[in-house]
Amino acid sequence: MGVAVEILIWIGAALTLGGVAGLIWCIVLATRARRARLSDDALRARLQRVVTLNLAALGVSAVGLMCVVAGIMLA
């Protein structure tokens, strides 16, 4: 069971890092959208897409952290 738990921890760490990278990408996209001087409607539409990506990245990061915690508890 030791190898499986170690794999679970590493998969969780990779998911968490991927989620954090997604969150950083959302910050970059939102900053670019604000600097583009778009109209209110265009800015709102672009930021709605960023919010969707933000929630997905947050979810991936949370699942990764759950994997890491579960792996540590099972170890």
C-alpha positions in Angstrom: 0.0 0.0 0.0 3.0 2.3 0.4 3.6 2.8 -3.3 0.0 3.5 -4.0 -0.2 6.2 -1.3 3.0 7.8 -2.6 1.6 7.9 -6.1 -1.6 9.5 -4.7 0.4 12.2 -3.0 2.4 12.9 -6.1 -0.7 13.0 -8.3 -2.3 15.4 -5.8 0.8 17.6 -5.8 0.7 17.8 -9.6 -3.0 18.6 -9.6 -2.4 21.3 -7.0 0.4 22.9 -8.9 -1.7 22.7 -12.1 -4.5 24.5 -10.3 -2.2 27.2 -9.0 -0.8 27.7 -12.5 -4.4 28.1 -13.7 -5.1 30.7 -11.0 -2.0 32.6 -12.0 -3.1 32.4 -15.7 -6.5 33.8 -14.7 -4.8 36.8 -13.0 -2.8 37.4 -16.2 -6.0 37.2 -18.4 -7.9 39.5 -16.1 -5.1 42.1 -16.1 -4.9 41.9 -19.9 -8.6 42.4 -20.2 -8.6 45.4 -18.0 -5.7 47.0 -19.8 -7.3 46.5 -23.2 -9.7 49.4 -22.6 -12.7 47.4 -23.8 -16.3 48.6 -23.6 -18.2 47.6 -20.5 -20.1 44.8 -22.3 -16.9 43.4 -23.9 -15.0 43.6 -20.6 -17.8 41.9 -18.7 -18.0 39.1 -21.3 -14.3 38.5 -21.1 -14.2 38.6 -17.4 -17.0 36.1 -17.2 -14.9 33.6 -19.1 -12.0 34.3 -16.7 -14.3 33.6 -13.8 -15.2 30.3 -15.3 -11.6 29.4 -15.7 -10.8 30.6 -12.2 -13.5 28.3 -10.7 -12.2 25.4 -12.7 -8.6 26.0 -11.6 -9.7 26.4 -8.0 -11.6 23.1 -8.2 -8.6 21.3 -9.7 -6.4 22.7 -6.9 -8.8 21.7 -4.2 -9.0 18.1 -5.6 -5.2 18.0 -5.6 -5.0 19.1 -2.0 -7.6 16.5 -1.1 -5.5 13.8 -2.7 -2.4 15.0 -0.8 -4.3 15.0 2.5 -5.8 11.6 1.9 -2.4 10.2 0.9 -0.8 11.6 4.1 -3.6 10.3 6.3 -3.3 6.8 4.7 0.5 6.7 5.0 
